[in-house]
Amino acid sequence: SRGLGDVYKRQLLALAQLMRGAGPQSPAPTRLVQLTSLPGRESFPALSPDGDRIAYVWDGGTSDRLQAVFVSNGEPGRPRRVTPEGSRCAFPAWSHNGRRIAYVRVSNDRTDICEIGFDGGAERMLVAGDDQSAPLMPDFSPDGRRLAYCAAYPEAGRAHAIYLRDLETNEVRRLTDPGAQPAADLRPRFSSDGRRLAFIRSRPDGTSIAVASIESGNTVHLAVGDRRVIDLDWDPSGRDNLVFTATDGLWRISARGGPPELISVGDGAATHLSTSSGGNLVAFTSTAEDRDIWRVDLEASGRPTEARQLVGSSRLDGKPSWSHGGSRIAFVSNRTGDRQLWLSRSDGGGLRQITNLRATPMSGPSWSPDDSRIAFE
C-alpha cells in the first residue's frame, strides 16, 4: 500500500491575537490559530463585537455558487447555518449588540442587503437593489443607528461610492465621491466612536486607503505604496490604526498617516479580514496548500486498486509513514496552524496529534523497529 498526496488551493479562516504595543511599531501577533479546516471555500469572516463568535461564508464543500452565512464559536464541529436556502450570500457584518447579522444576498439576478438573527429567524430587508445599483459590503455603526455600504453612483458613470443609511428614518446620504468610472470606493468600516469611516479607494492605477469624517465628509488618504489593498478594518487594540490585507501580506498603518508595518501571519496569503476589540483579535481568510493522504492497495497480480482518501483536511496532510506492523500511519499536518506529527489507524480513523511544537519545520517520520517510537527532524 502507498500514501499519495493531492495538492490544490483552498480558502480557510485563521485567527491572530495582536499584542497591544507601547509604540507605533507594535509587535507581530502573539498567537495564530486556524479556525476552520472544512472542505471547500470559507471566506468573508466577521467577528462578533465581543470576539466570542465568528460569522463567515461557506460553500458547504460543494464547490457550487450557492454560499451561505454560517456562525461558529470557534469550537470543533460543523458550523450553524443562519441564512435561508436557495440564495448566494457574502459580506456578513454583525450589529453593534451582536444579535443580528447583515449580509449581501444574491437571488434571482437581484442583489440586496438583508439582516437576520445570529441564531436564525426571519429575514429582514435593509437595502434593496435594483437594475442600476447593487448594494455591497455593509457595516453597522457602533450605535446601531446607521448602515454604511457601497453602491453604484449613477451620476459618476456607475462608479461605486460609499452611502450611509439611517436605519430609523431610512434616509440615505452619499458620503464619498470616487470620481469617474472605473474608480470605486469599497469596504466601508466605522471607527469605534462612529465619527469616521475607513474605506478602500480603487483606481485603474492602484488602490489606497482613505478615512472620511462622517459629519463633514472630509477625507484623509493614506499612502500604502504600490501594493494592492484587498480588505481593511480598524486595529482592535484601540490605537488609532488600521489593519489591512494586501497581495504581499497583512499590514498595519496609522489612520493619521505614515509608513505601513508588516504583520507576519503564517504561510498562507491573507485576503478578507475582520477585527474585534474583544480579545484583541483579527480573523482573516488564508489561501493555503491542501494536501491529503490517499491509499492504493495492490492486488495479487500487482495491479493497483482504485485510490481512496485516508486522511484529509483543508491544509497540508503529508509525509505518511506506515508502522512496521501495518496498523498505524504517522504523518505531518498543519491543520491546527503549525506543522505537527499526527497518528491514524490504517483505515484513516482514530486521528491523534502527538506533538505540540511552535513554528518548527518537520521532516517525514520514521518508526522504530518495534513500533514503540517515532523519529523525526
C-alpha positions in Angstrom: 0.0 0.0 0.0 1.1 3.6 -0.6 0.1 7.0 0.6 -0.4 9.6 -2.1 -0.7 13.5 -1.9 -3.2 15.6 -3.7 -2.3 19.3 -3.8 -4.5 22.2 -4.6 -5.6 25.6 -3.0 -8.4 26.1 -0.5 -9.6 29.1 1.4 -9.9 28.8 5.2 -10.1 31.0 8.3 -7.4 31.8 10.8 -7.3 34.0 13.9 -4.5 36.2 15.1 -4.2 37.8 18.5 -2.3 41.0 18.3 -0.2 42.4 21.1 -1.0 45.9 22.5 2.2 47.6 21.5 3.6 50.6 23.5 4.7 52.4 20.4 3.6 52.9 16.8 5.6 49.8 15.7 3.6 47.2 17.5 5.0 43.6 17.6 3.7 40.7 15.5 0.8 38.6 16.6 1.3 36.8 19.9 -0.9 33.9 18.8 -2.1 32.4 15.5 -4.9 29.8 15.4 -6.5 28.1 12.5 -10.3 28.3 12.9 -11.6 26.1 10.1 -10.4 23.1 8.1 -13.6 22.1 6.4 -13.7 21.1 2.7 -14.5 23.9 0.2 -14.2 27.6 0.4 -14.6 29.6 3.7 -14.4 33.4 3.3 -15.6 36.8 4.4 -15.0 36.4 8.2 -16.8 38.7 10.6 -16.0 38.6 14.3 -18.8 39.4 16.8 -18.2 42.6 18.9 -17.2 40.5 21.9 -15.0 38.2 19.8 -16.8 35.1 21.0 -18.4 34.1 17.7 -17.5 34.4 14.0 -19.8 34.6 11.0 -18.5 33.6 7.6 -19.5 32.4 4.2 -19.0 28.7 3.3 -20.0 26.8 0.2 -20.5 23.6 2.2 -17.8 21.8 0.3 -20.0 21.6 -2.8 -17.9 23.9 -5.0 -21.0 25.5 -6.5 -22.1 29.1 -6.4 -24.6 28.7 -3.6 -22.8 30.1 -0.5 -24.5 30.7 2.9 -23.6 32.5 6.1 -22.6 30.3 9.0 -21.8 31.1 12.6 -19.3 29.3 14.8 -18.0 29.8 18.3 -14.6 28.5 17.3 -15.1 25.1 18.8 -14.6 21.9 16.7 -17.7 20.7 14.8 -19.9 21.7 12.0 -20.9 25.4 12.0 -24.5 26.5 12.1 -26.2 27.9 9.0 -28.2 31.1 9.6 -29.2 32.3 6.1 -32.1 30.8 4.1 -31.7 28.1 1.4 -31.5 29.0 -2.3 -29.5 32.2 -2.3 -25.9 33.2 -2.6 -24.6 35.3 0.3 -21.5 37.4 1.0 -20.0 40.1 3.3 -21.6 39.3 6.7 -21.5 42.1 9.3 -22.6 42.0 13.0 -24.9 44.5 14.6 -23.5 46.6 17.4 -25.1 44.4 20.1 -24.1 41.1 18.4 -27.7 40.0 18.0 -28.1 40.3 14.2 -26.1 39.8 11.1 -26.3 41.9 7.9 -25.2 40.3 4.6 -25.4 40.7 0.9 -27.9 38.3 -0.7 -27.9 37.5 -4.4 -31.1 35.8 -5.6 -32.9 35.7 -9.0 -30.4 38.1 -10.5 -31.0 40.7 -7.8 -28.6 41.9 -5.1 -29.9 43.2 -1.7 -28.6 43.8 1.8 -30.6 41.8 4.4 -30.2 41.0 8.1 -31.1 38.0 10.2 -30.7 37.0 13.9 -27.4 35.2 14.6 -29.5 32.2 15.7 -31.7 32.3 12.6 -35.2 33.5 12.4 -37.0 35.9 10.0 -35.0 37.7 7.3 -35.4 41.5 7.0 -34.6 43.7 4.1 -32.3 46.6 4.8 -31.2 48.0 1.4 -33.0 46.9 -1.8 -31.0 46.7 -5.0 -32.3 47.5 -8.5 -31.2 47.3 -12.1 -29.0 50.4 -11.6 -27.2 49.5 -8.4 -26.3 46.5 -6.3 -25.6 47.4 -2.7 -22.5 45.7 -1.3 -20.2 45.4 1.8 -22.4 46.5 4.7 -21.1 47.7 8.1 -23.1 48.8 11.1 -22.2 51.9 13.1 -21.2 51.3 16.7 -24.6 52.7 18.0 -26.6 50.6 15.5 -28.3 53.7 14.0 -26.6 53.7 10.6 -25.6 51.2 7.9 -22.7 52.0 5.6 -22.4 50.3 2.2 -21.1 50.8 -1.3 -23.2 51.0 -4.4 -23.1 52.4 -7.9 -23.1 56.2 -8.3 -25.1 56.8 -11.5 -24.1 60.5 -11.7 -20.4 59.3 -12.0 -20.9 56.7 -14.7 -21.8 53.9 -12.2 -18.6 54.2 -10.2 -19.1 52.9 -6.7 -19.4 55.3 -3.8 -20.0 54.9 0.0 -23.5 55.5 1.3 -24.9 55.9 4.8 -28.5 54.8 5.6 -30.2 55.9 8.8 -32.0 52.7 10.0 -34.6 54.7 12.0 -35.6 57.2 9.3 -34.4 55.3 6.1 -32.7 58.5 4.9 -29.8 57.8 2.6 -26.8 60.0 2.1 -23.8 59.6 -0.2 -20.6 60.1 1.8 -17.9 59.8 -0.9 -17.2 60.8 -4.5 -14.8 58.3 -6.1 -14.6 60.2 -9.4 -15.5 58.8 -12.8 -15.8 55.1 -13.6 -13.9 52.8 -13.2 -13.0 54.3 -9.8 -14.7 52.8 -6.8 -14.9 53.3 -3.0 -15.2 50.0 -1.3 -15.3 48.1 2.1 -16.5 50.9 4.5 -15.6 50.4 8.1 -16.8 52.5 11.0 -14.3 53.7 13.7 -15.1 52.6 17.3 -16.5 56.1 18.1 -18.6 56.1 14.9 -17.2 59.5 13.8 -15.1 58.3 10.9 -15.3 55.7 8.1 -12.3 54.0 6.6 -12.6 52.6 3.1 -10.6 51.4 0.1 -10.3 53.7 -3.0 -9.7 51.7 -6.1 -8.5 53.3 -9.4 -7.0 51.8 -12.6 -3.5 52.8 -11.4 -3.8 51.2 -8.0 -5.5 51.2 -4.6 -5.2 53.4 -1.5 -6.8 53.6 2.0 -8.9 56.7 2.9 -10.6 57.8 6.1 -13.6 60.1 5.9 -15.3 62.2 8.5 -19.0 61.1 8.9 -20.1 64.7 9.7 -18.2 66.7 7.0 -17.1 64.1 4.5 -13.5 65.4 4.6 -11.2 62.6 3.6 -7.6 61.8 4.5 -5.7 59.5 2.1 -3.1 57.0 3.4 -0.2 56.0 1.2 0.4 52.3 1.0 3.0 52.2 -1.7 2.3 50.2 -4.9 0.7 47.3 -3.1 -2.9 46.3 -3.9 -5.2 46.6 -0.8 -7.7 43.8 -0.6 -9.5 44.4 2.7 -9.3 46.5 5.9 -10.6 47.1 9.4 -9.8 49.2 12.4 -7.0 47.9 14.7 -8.6 46.1 17.6 -6.0 47.3 20.1 -7.8 50.6 20.5 -5.0 52.6 18.9 -5.8 54.9 16.0 -4.5 52.4 13.4 -6.0 50.3 10.6 -5.2 46.7 9.7 -5.3 45.8 6.0 -4.5 42.9 3.7 -2.6 43.2 0.5 -1.2 40.9 -2.1 2.1 40.8 0.0 0.7 40.2 3.5 -1.2 41.6 6.5 -0.3 45.2 7.4 -0.9 47.9 10.0 -1.0 51.6 9.3 -1.8 54.7 11.4 -5.0 56.5 10.5 -3.0 59.7 10.8 -0.6 58.6 8.1 2.9 57.2 8.0 4.5 54.1 6.6 2.7 50.7 6.9 4.1 48.0 9.1 4.1 44.3 8.0 2.5 41.8 10.4 3.6 38.2 9.9 0.7 35.7 9.9 1.9 32.4 8.7 2.3 30.7 5.3 -1.0 31.5 3.6 -1.9 34.6 1.6 -4.3 36.7 3.7 -7.3 38.2 1.9 -10.6 39.2 3.7 -10.4 40.2 7.4 -12.3 41.3 10.4 -11.3 42.6 13.8 -12.8 42.6 17.3 -11.7 44.5 20.4 -13.0 41.6 22.5 -9.8 39.6 22.8 -7.8 42.0 20.6 -8.4 39.7 17.6 -8.0 39.7 13.8 -9.7 37.0 11.8 -8.7 36.6 8.1 -9.1 34.3 5.1 -6.0 32.5 4.1 -5.4 30.7 0.8 -3.1 27.7 1.6 -1.9 24.5 0.2 -4.1 21.5 0.6 -2.5 18.0 0.5 -4.3 14.8 1.5 -3.1 11.3 2.2 -4.5 8.5 -0.1 -4.2 4.8 -0.1 -3.7 2.3 -3.0 -3.7 -1.4 -2.4 -2.0 -3.9 -4.7 -3.8 -7.0 -5.9 -2.1 -10.4 -6.0 -1.3 -9.7 -9.7 0.4 -6.5 -8.8 -2.3 -4.3 -10.3 -3.3 -1.3 -8.2 -6.8 -0.9 -6.9 -8.7 2.4 -7.0 -7.2 5.1 -4.8 -9.1 6.1 -1.8 -8.6 9.0 0.6 -7.4 8.1 4.1 -6.7 11.4 5.8 -7.8 14.9 4.7 -8.4 18.4 5.8 -8.2 21.8 4.1 -4.5 22.1 5.0 -1.3 20.0 4.4 -1.5 16.3 5.4 1.6 14.6 4.1 4.8 12.6 4.6 3.0 9.4 5.6 4.9 6.5 7.2 3.4 3.1 7.9 4.2 1.4 11.1 6.1 -2.0 10.6 3.0 -3.8 11.9 0.9 -2.0 9.3 -1.8 -0.9 11.8 -0.9 2.7 12.1 0.2 5.7 10.0 2.3 8.6 11.2 2.1 11.8 9.2 2.8 15.6 9.3 -0.1 18.1 9.2 -0.5 21.8 9.8 -4.3 21.6 10.2 -4.1 23.3 13.6 -1.7 26.1 12.4 1.9 24.9 12.9 3.2 21.6 11.5 2.8 18.7 13.9 3.2 15.0 14.0 -0.1 13.0 13.9 -1.2 9.4 14.1 -4.1 7.5 12.5 -5.2 3.9 12.2 -4.5 2.1 8.9 -8.1 3.0 7.8 -7.5 6.7 8.4 -9.6 6.8 11.6 -8.5 7.5 15.2 -6.7 10.7 14.4 -4.4 11.9 17.2 -1.9 14.8 17.4 1.3 13.6 19.2 3.5 16.8 19.1 2.8 20.4 20.1 5.7 22.4 18.7 5.7 26.1 17.7 6.7 27.2 14.1 9.0 24.2 13.6 9.9 22.7 10.2 9.3 19.0 10.3 10.6 16.2 8.1 8.9 12.8 7.5 8.5 10.5 10.5 10.3 7.1 10.8 9.1 4.2 13.1 11.5 2.3 15.4 11.8 -1.5 14.6 9.3 -2.3 17.5 6.9 0.5 16.5 7.1 2.0 20.0 8.8 5.3 19.0 8.8 7.7 16.0 11.9 9.7 15.0 11.5 13.0 13.0 13.6 16.1 12.3 
